[in-house]
Amino acid sequence: MSRRRRGLDIHGVVLLDKPAGISSNRALQRVRGIFQARKAGHTGSLDPFATGMLPICLGEASKTAAFMLAAGKKYQATARLGEATTTGDIEGEVIQVCSVTGIGAEKLTRILQQFVGEISQVPPMYSALKYQGKPLYEYARAGIEVERAARTVSIHSLSLVEWQPPNLSLEVHCSKGTYIRTLAEDIATALGSCAHLIELRRLYVEPFESYPLVTLEQLQSAKDDDRLPDFLLPTDAGLPDWPQVELDTAQQGKFMHGNHFRFSADELPVGKVRVYGPAGNLLGLADLFPDSTLQPTRVFNL
């Protein structure tokens, strides 16, 4: 018999302001420990040197994390032009020195516009992308270069925040899978130079654009004052665009046992839906098909 993981049945989403200097997994474990939650997951890691929004899903909310991986994100990044590093950021060793002369605001604005829209990126070797079951950074640390296929990503907006040579600050709104380190390097190449990131802050992950963040210190203080629930968003907070359907008592029983069944309503929102019981309680997630079949995909134990 497998051992049941110890902890409390805490369910919801915490919008952590991840500090620099720790991995996303370490930040996740810190939050899980503060809440004493049985389960936890996050919706996409930040590099250790990076800061900003890291949505952490506790308990049954962890079943929604996979659906938020495709969310758009916004960053503020500062690149140091004239120096390239092994990792593309401040954690690597300088491997190239370039000139930054002749780079002015007009040239920057023109070059930046070339990167708005769909662009092609080659994932960096120092990334968690898997190759033959191992993350690329493990090959990189062993001095092995792996051929990576270019991928298409979308840059929704890209604006100049400040140019204080040799430091270039940008604000980037982008699709999932965008490597800001690679974007900075490619922009520098187009400028006739090279670069690495010295600062990276994730401003938000959609759909949490207007939500405040909480620090580890604030969470610890809230725990001491019994205020932790103040920082816990609802279990389905990351899926506000998913339509809701409400079941009656008999349908709720079928759903909670993972059974599919015909569901009728005045207007059927075909596709992925959030499912609620007759008392307004969240039951889980489902696919609703054109033939009115409701198929559970995630059943919550709340």
DALINWO-V293018 format. One line per field, one symbol per residue. ss: DSSP state (h for helix, s for strand, l for the rest). phi: phi as a letter, one per 40 degrees, with the letter a starting at -180 (. if undefined). psi: psi as a letter, one per 30 degrees, with the letter a starting at -180 (. if undefined). Layout:
BEGIN
ss = ???
phi = ???
psi = ???
END
This chain:
BEGIN
ss = lllllllslllssssssslllllhhhhhhhhhhhhlsllsssllllllllsssssssshhhhhhhhhhllllssssssssslssslllsllllsssslllllllhhhhhhhhhlllsssssslllllllssllsshhhhhhllllllllsssssssssssssssllsssssssslllllhhhhhhhhhhhllllsssssssssssllllllllslhhhhhhhhhlllhhhhlslllhhhlllssssllhhhhhhhhllllssllllllllsssssslllllsssssssllllssssssslll
phi = .ccccciccbbibbccccccgbcccccdcccdcccfccbaabbhcbcdccbhcbcbbbgcccccdcccccccabbbbbbccgabbcbgaccbccbabbcbcgbbccccccccccbchcbbbcdcccacdcbfgbcdccccccgbcbcbccbcbbbcaabccabbdccbbbbbbaccgcccdcdccccccccgbaaacbaabccabcbbdbcccbccccccccccbfbddcbbcddbccbccccbbbcccccdcccccgccacbbacbccdhcbcbbcccgccbibabbcdcgcbbdbabcbc
psi = kkkkklalikkakkikjkllflleeeeeeeeeeefhkellllgklklefllakjkkjkbfffffeffffgkllklkkkkjlfkklefgafflkkfkklkgkgjleeeeeeeeffgkaklkkjkleilgkkjhfkkefeeefggkkkkkkkkklkjeljkkekjikgkjklkkjlllgkjeeeeeeeeeeffgalllkfkkkjelkkhhegkllkleeeeeeeefghgeffgjllegfghffklkkklaeeeeeeefggkllkkklejjikaklkkllfggkkeallkjlfggkjjkekkki.
END
